[in-house]
Amino acid sequence: MSLPEDLKPWYIEWLELETVKAAQKNEKLGAVYAKALENLKSHDLALVHPNQLLSVKGIGNRIKNVLRDRLHAHCKETGFELPSDPSLQVANVENRQRTKIRSLQNNDPDDERPKKKRKYVPKRRSGAYAILLALLENNSPRSGSSKNEVVALASKYCDHSFTSNPTSRDFHSAWSAIKTLLARELVYEEGRPKRYVLTQEGEEMAHSLKRTDQVEFEDEAAYQTRLSTQKEGSPREIANEISDASVNYSALMEATASPDPNVPVIPRQDNFEHQFGNDLAYMTHSLTGSVSAAHTTGQYSKSGSASPSRVRDNIVRARWNGISYELWDPGTYDIVLIIDHREVKSRKDREFFSTQLQDKGVSVDTRQLSLSDMLWVARNKSTKRECVLNFILERKRLDDFAMSIMDNRFLEQKNRLKKTGCKNIYYLVEDTVSDTAIRMADAIKTAVWMTVIYNGFHVKRTKNSNSTVAWLKGMTQVIESHYFKKALLVMSPRDLKNQEDYFTTLRSFQQQFERTEALECCQRFDCFQEIMDKRSLMTVKELYLRTLLTNKGVSLEKALSIQAKFPTLKSLLLAYRACDSEVSGKSLISNALKDEPGTRKIGKALSESLWCTFGKR
């Protein structure tokens, strides 16, 4: 039996059924199916083979495959023969003709031209084109370039944005072209945080693009110098000679000049203490105290150490313990408050904090943060690089603060904030009246005291969003005063194994270099963003703990107790499988932790809940 000449009525009927099913699962998916159905009904041409459905606007491979399966099932039940694809028949004829022509050409004895594979050349003003030129302009053979550095330079060479915009369903950006460059081995990535470096072939391609389009870099003289140096010898070897200088505290202090004693000190307002409360006044007194401008030499031996020099941008660059770092002099950087773009006053007023703070003269930038809601960074005036300062803030409404205590987000956030090594961590809680906050008043008080006493965090409570803005303005003034005469040692680690490494390297640098109040060690902002992400570089132990914490009622103390008895998730699952009955499985955890202290014990109900999650089959 043969099918009708037009199967569009069948496809419309089947798509109507699929639209109803899709709408029940997901409203957005149902809308997509409904739009495709509307376009299919208004389609004028006959449709037989499922592949012809792709000519209908709004129908892609997913909907086409669903309707194809429907057609195959219908043909199997009714005995109809499956339709043949007319476009495929035409393609087969064209392929046979091409094959015949090629065979005649190959048999021609006079044709001895070798077959060459076409060389990949990125389209002008495309994402790949811009990335290659940016890497060439900012190419550092010693350490490569981070994503932020590449994007900052590549934007001017590209007609497309390097930032995706999910709200307009624009999920891809020009940065997606990096995958093509990596696949074609024009660029390679190394280390954590990721650094992008041109391969030899990629560098030749970038030089060729620059010459062809007569592109002129902002610092063309530096590029020409590097190009002439490359002709004389390997630039990578020369750069490595510079970066091999291992400079400790003593050598650094001898090579750097003292801060200018003539720089005026910012005067404090007389009503500052009255305006922002005793807690902020105390911070002002402790942070803006006498900062010694003298650099002590220290008692460490300088054997094997080299003296650094200000090689470019008047910035000292050296390395210690295999980690590169830069020294930013006082006055060479600006303080900027970074606000997470998800931190809003309400759905209707998403730009409240950034707008209000900018109106009050605070330098503000809005972007997505891997951790915390707000933090302060230092931005170098010449290189525009950023580093994370020792001030970080988590803002919560009182009702959300109560909910985070209930679902264990509060403990998880505190644990991640500790890993930053930041010395001044703030929890800012806005007072809001809600049933949850009233019901959990005692739990909130306990959580606040434990956060202050045991974790060493600062807790600040404000009345509303306007009070938060006023406090943030005052805090920014305190921070600017604190860093007015302070030099920053900015670390650039290249191969961090996990988030603990971020904390460990920062602490080791602080012990080596922070021997005077005139110097502070910081991590680069792009390093903070990549390493401190919730899903980045987590150990197996951390993943196991997070799995346990997803169960309602399991606190961090209880999760650690379970991990002490069952070190891995596999050992926990095997213990459940070894249980001879459901009753013994339900009581496995409670029996295993019966001798633990009160906060670490597991009750009968929670033990049964864990059995349902991990043991029940």
N, C-alpha and C positions, 0 to 999 in steps of 0.2 A: 504494500500500500504506500502511496506517495502522499506527502503533506500538501496542504493548500498552498497557493501561490503567495499568500500574505498571512504571516503568523502574528501580526501586530495585535489583534484582539486577544489572542492567548497571552501574549506578553503583558498586556495591560491588566488582564485579570489576575495573573500571577503577581505582578508588581503591587497591585492593590492589597493583596493578602500580606505581602512582605512589608508593606508600609505600615499596616496595622501592628504587626509583630515588632517592627523596629521602634514604633512610637511607644509601645509598652515598656521596652527596655530602656530607651533613652530619648528624650525630647528632641535633642539636636539631631540625632541620627534619623528620627522620624521625619523631621523637617527636610533633611537631605533627600530621603526617599520620596516624600510628597512632591518636592520640586522636580525630581526626575520623572515621576509619574505624569505630572502636568505637561512636561515637555514631550513625553512619549505620546500622549494623546493628541498633541498638536502637530506631530511629525507627519509630513505629507507622503513620503516615499514608503513603498512596501518593504517589510522586514521579514526575512526568512531565517538566515543563519544568525546565531547569537552574536557573532563578531560584528554584524552590521549595526547592533545596538550602540556601539561605541560612537557612531555618527550622531547620536542624539545627545544634545547638551545636557549635562548633569549626570549622565550614565558613564561610570568608569568600569574598571575591571572587576571591582567587588560586586556591583549590581549585575553586571553582565554574567559573571560566573554563577550567581544565584539563579538567574533566569535560565542559564544553560543547563544547570542541574535539573531544574523543573522540566525543561523540554526533554532531556534524556530519560527522566523517569516516566514522563507521559508516553514517549515513543515505545519504551519497554513494555508498558502496560497495554497499549493499544495495538502494537505491532507495526506502527509507522516506521519508515526508514528515516534515519537521521539525515538532515539536509547537508549539502556540501557547500563549502564557502566559495562564493563566486570570485572574490578578490584573490583567493589562494590559487584558483585556476589560472587567472590572468598572470599572477606572479610566476607560476610554474612555466608558462609559455615564454615569458620574458627571460627567466633564468636559463631556459634551454637555448634561447637565441644568444644570450651572452656567452654561455659555455661554448657554443659552436664558434662564435667569433674569436674567443680566446684560444681555442684549439687550433684555429687556422693561423692565428698570430704566432703561437708557439712553434708551429711547424715551419714557419718562414725562416729559411736559413740565413737570410740577409739581416734579420732583426736580432742583433746581439746586445740590445740594451738591457742592463741589469735591473731587476725589480727592487725598488727602494721603498722602505716603510716611511710613510709620511711623518715628518717630525711634528711634534705637538708644539704649537705656538698659541699662547693665550690671546683671546680677543682683546683689542684695545679698550681700555677703561673698564675692563671686567674685574671681578674679584681676584682672580688668580694673577692678572696683570698688576694690580695694585699691590698685592702681597709681595710679589717678587721685587718690585721697585722699593717697597718699604724696607724689606730685609736688606737690600743692597745699600740703602741710605743709612740704615741703623745697624748694619751688619757688624757684630762684635765676634771675631773668631774665638775670643776667650770664653764668652758665656752665652752667645746667641741673644735672641730677643724674646721677650714675653709677648703674650697675646695683646695686652694693653698697649705696649710700645709699638707693635706692628699696626694695630688698628689706628692709633693716633696719627701715624705717618701715612697710612694707606688711604685714608678717607679722601684726600685731595686728588688721588690718582684714579678714583672709581666713581662711576655714575650711580651706583647703588649703595644703599645704607649697609653699614656693618653691624647694625643693631636690629634684631628681630622685633616684631610688634604683634604679639599673640592676639591682642584685642581686635585687630583688623584681619585676623586669620593669616597674617604674614609670618609664618613660622621659620622661614629661612632667610638668611642674610648673606651678604657678600663674603662673610667669613667661611661659609660652607665650602668655598673653593679650595680651602687648605687641604681638604681630603683628596682632591684631584692632584694637587702638588705633591702630597705625601705618596700617593699611589704611583706617580710617575717619577718618583725619586729625584725631584727638583729641590725638595725641602725635606729635612728630617727633624724629628723632635727627640729631645733627650731630657732626662732628669725629672725631678718633681720639686718645685713647680715646673711645668713644661716650658722648655725653651726651644725656639724654632731657629734653625740654622740652614743657610743655603748650602747645598752640595756643590761640587765643582761644576757639574753640568748646569745646575740652577743659577749659579753665579754668572756663568757665561751667557745664559739666556737673559738674565737681568741686565747685564752690560749691553747686550744686543738690543733689547727693548729701549734702553735709555738712549743709545746712539740713534736708533731709527726714528724715534719720536722727539729727539732733541730735548729730553727732559732735563731740567736743571734743579738740583737739590738745593735746599735752603743753605746748607753748609757745603757748597760746591768745592771750596778750597780743601776741606778735609777729605772729601772723596778723591780729588785729584792727587793729593798727597799719598793717600792709601794706594791708589792705582799705580803711582810711580814707584812706591815701595814694593809693590807686588812684582813689578818687572825686575827689580834688583834681587829680591829674595822672597821667601815664603812669608806672607803676613801673619800666618798662624804661628809660625815659630817665633817671630818677633814679639807678637802679643803675649805668647806664653812666657817669654823671658821677663816681661813686665809683671805678669800676674803671679810669677813664681816667688815674688818677694813676700816672705812671711814676716809680718810686722806685729810685734806684741805691744803691750801698753807703754813700756819705757821708750821704745823707738818711736812710737806714734807721738808721744808727748814732746819729744825732742824735735820732731820734724814740723810740728804745727805751731803757728804763732798764737800768742795770747789774744783773747778778745779785746776789742777796742775799748779802753776805759772811758772814752769820751761819749759813748753811746748813751743818750739820756734814758732814764728810767720812767716808765709810764706811771703817772701819778694815780693814786687810788682815790675814789670818791669818798667824801666824808660820810655820806649816808649809806655806803655800800653794805656795811654790817647790818644796819637796821633794815635795809630793803630786802635782803635775801636770807635773813635768819642766822641763828648762831652756828648752825652746821656749816654753812658756806663760808661764814666769817672765819671759822676755825680752819677750814681748808685753805683760805686765802693766807692766813698767818703761817701755816705750815709749809705751803708751797712757794710763797714769794719771800721766804726768809732770805738771809744772806747767802748768795750763791758765789762761791769762791771762784775768782777768775784765774787764780794761779794754778798751773798744772804741775803737780808733784811728779817727780821722776820715778819713784817706786824702787823696790829693792830687787827686781827681777833681772837676771843676766840677759845680755843682749847677744850672746853667742848664737850664731846662725841666723840672726835677724838682719833685715835690711831696712834702710830708711826709706819711707815712702816719699813721693813727690807729687806735686799738683800737675798731672800730665795734661788734662784738658778740663774745660769748664771751671778751672780753678778749684777742683774738687780732689781731695786726697783719695786715692784708690789703692787698696792693698788686700792682703788676705791673712787669715789667722786660722790655724787648725783646718786648713783646706777649704775654708769658706771665705768668699770675697766680701769686701765691705767698702763703704764710702763714708767719708766724714764731711758732714754739712756744717759749715760755720754758722754761728748765730747771725740772724738777719738775712740768711740766704734762702729761707723757706717761709711759706705762709701757713697759717693754721686754718683748716677747713673742717666744718662739721658735716659728716656724711650721714644722711638719713635714708633708711631702707624705704624703697618705693612702696612697700606694702604697709608702711606705718602711716595710718590715716586717722583723722578725727572721726569721720563717718563716711558712709558710701557716697554721700552727696558733696562732701567737702574733703577731697583726697589730698589737696595741696595746701592744707591749712598750715602745717608746721613750717614747711619750706617758705611759704609766702610771708607768714608773720615774722619769721626770724630774719629774712632778707630785708623786710621793711625796717627792722630794728638794727640793721647794719651788720648782721652776722653773715660771714661767708659760708654758704650752704651749698651742698651738692646732693642730688637724689639719685640713687642707684640701688641695685639689688645687693644685699649683704648676705654673706654665707652664715654669719653668726652675729647676734645682737640686733638691736633696732637702731641704735645710733652709736657712732664712734667719731673720734677726732683724729685727723691725719695731718701730717706735715707734707706740703707740696713744694718741691724744689723750684725756685723761680726760673732757673735756666734749663734744667733737663725735664721739668714737669713730672718727675717721678714722685711717688707717694710712699710714705711709710706710716705704719700704725703707731700712734702714741699710746701712752700708758693710761688712757681714759676710755672706758667703754660702758655703754648704758643699755639696759633692757627695760623698756617701758611697758607697763601693764595697767589696765583698768582693774579696779578692785574685784569685780566679778570674774574677770578672766584670770586674775591672780588666784582666786579661790578654786576655779576649775582646773588650773594647772597643778595645783596641789593634789586635787582628787585623782587626776589621771596620770600622775607621775611625770608630767612634762617639766615641772619645776625642778625636780632632782636631776633630770637629764640635762636641762639647760645649765644648771650650776656646774655640773661635771664638765661640760664642754667649755664653759667660760673659764674655768680653772686652767684648762690646757693652753689658753692663750698666753699665760704668763704675765698678763696685765696686772699692774699693781693697784689700780683704782677701778674697781668694778662696781657699778651702780645698778640698783633696782629702783626704778622710779614708779611709784604706784599712785594712780589717780583715784581719789575717793569717789566711788559711785554707789548709790544705794540700790541693792538688789536682794532678793530673798536668799540667794546662794551665799552672798557675803555675810548677811546677818546670821544665817544658820551656821556658818563656818568661822565665826568670829574668833573662837578660841584657837582653832587650827591655824588661822592666819597669824595671830600673835605668836604662836609657837614657831611657825615657819620663819617669821621676821627675826625673832631673837636668835634662832639657830643660824640663820644666814649671816647675821652680824657677828656673833660670837665665834662660831665654829668655822665658817667659811671666810671671814674677814672681808665680806662685801659691805658696801654702804647702801642703806635703804633710805630713800627720800620719798615722802608722801606729799602730794599736792592736791589742791581742792578740785581743779578742773584743767582743761587743756590750756587756757590762758595763763594759769599759774605755772604750768609746765614750760610754756614758751618763755616766761619771765625768768624762770630758774635756769633754763638752757642758755639764755643770753648772759646771765651773770656767771655761769660756769665757764662759758667760752672766754669771757674776760679774764677769769682766774687762770685758765690754761694758757692764754696768750701771755699773761704776765709771768707765768712760771717758766715758759720757754723763751722769753725775750733774750736772755743772755746764755742760753744753753746750746751746746753743740750736739748734733745727733750723729751717732754711728749707725749707719743703715746696712743691715746684713742682707746678703743675696745668696742664700743656700741653694744648691743645685740638685741635691739628691736626698730628699727627706723620705724615710721609709714609712712613717706613720705620724699621727698627730702628736705623739709623745716626743718625737724628734724635734718638732717645732718648739716645744717647751724646753727641751734639754739644751738645744743649741743657743736659745736665747739666754738661759740661765748661765751657761758657760761663758758667754760673751760679757754678761753683766758682772760676773766674778772677776774677769780679767781686766775689763776696761772701766767699769763704773767705780773708780776710787776717788772721784771728786764729783761734787754736785754740778759741775759745769759740763758734764758729758752724760748722755743717756743712749742706751742701745735699743734699737728698734728693728722690727722685721718689715720688709717691703709689703705694701698693701696687696699687690697681686699674689704674693706668696700666701698671705693671710686668707685671701679669697679662695684660693684653690685647696689649701691644706685643711682649713677649718670648716669646710663644707660638711654637712651632716652625713653625706654618703661617701666622703673621700677618705681613702687610706685608713679604713677602720680595721682593727685587729680582729682575729677570730673570737677572742675573749669579749671584745666590745659588742660584736654582732650577737653573740650568745646572750649577753646581758640585756641587750635591746629586745631580743626575742622574748625573754622572760618578762620584761617590763611592759610588754604589750598586753599582758593579762591583767585585767582589772583586779586591784587589791594587792598586787606584787610591788612592794617598794624596793628601793635600791638596796637596803639592808637585807631584805628577804631574798632578793635575787643573788646577792653575794653569798648568802648562806647556802642557797641551792647549788651555786657553782662550786662552793667548797666541797660539797658532798658528791656532786656529779660534775666533774671538771669540764666536760664537753657535752654538746647536745647529743652526740652519738651515745655517750655513756648513759644519759638520761633516758633516751629511747630504748636502749637495750635493757635497762632496769625495768622499764614498764613492760617490755615483752617477756621478761623473766617471771612476771607475776602470774601465779597460778589461777587467780580468779579476779573478777571485777572489784570485789570488796577490797582485796589486798592492794590492787592498783590504785583505788581511790585514797587509801590511807598511806601510800608509799612515802610521799613527801612529808606528811605530818609526823609519821613515825621516825623518819630519818632526821628530822630537826627537833625532836621533842626535848632534847637537852640544851637547846640554844637559849640565849636570853630572850626576854619578853618581846622586844621589837623584831627579833629575827625568827620567831616561831611561826609556823604555818598552821592555821586552824583547819578544822575538818572541812568546812565549806570551800575554802580556798584550795585545799588539797584535791577535792573532787573536781573543782574547776580546771586545775592543771591537768588532771587525768583526762578530762574531756578534750583538752587542747592537744596534748602530746601522746597520751596512751590509748585512748579509745580508737577502735578500728571499725 
